């Protein structure tokens, strides 16, 4: 245990646990995550406007602060950003990221999130080039790099994102980089050197011991 503690102190990688697979058991799964070394709970917000699937709405989390003990990391996949951002500001998350591809006024939503003292991230889908995010790097806290296509859980990690991560890190050394999709104890080794936060869903949620899986990622 002492060796594991020392390793955790030296390694600054943070883990955000996606609960998308447990959308029918929100309270139960969050209470399990509360008792782990997870840094964040990751909420994937899809209303069907840019994804085939739908996930959560704000009504699913109206009392979340009564039982959640972790920081909230929210990823909005929607073209209805006025509604979704204003809704999810209400639960006081640590981070709100939104997809860059379907937004006509990116700076407006960056300013809205930051004005509420929330870290703001821009999310890039698997096939989106980093050129779209470069003009905004000085205004945001975080870039969320999708290593799978948005909208589905349990997809396989795509190695092509490594070049994206390296390019963004070279341009803006102090930007927070978060990677989401197909993260497990093997794929985390590929991104760990360049990444600050990894999002993992199935690998943790399907395991018998959440905390053991989280420690392996860290």
Protein Blocks (a to p, Z undefined) as FASTA:
>chain_A
ZZmmmmmmmpmcdcdddfklmmmmmmmmmmmmmmpcbfbdcddddehlmpmbdcbdfklm
mmmmmmpcbdcddddddfklmlmmmmmmmnopabdcddfklccblmlmmmmmmmnopacd
ddddfklcfklmmmmmmmpmbdcddfbdehiahiacdfklmmmmmmmmmmmmmbccddee
hiafklmmmmmmmpcbdcdfklmmmpmblmlmmmmmZZ
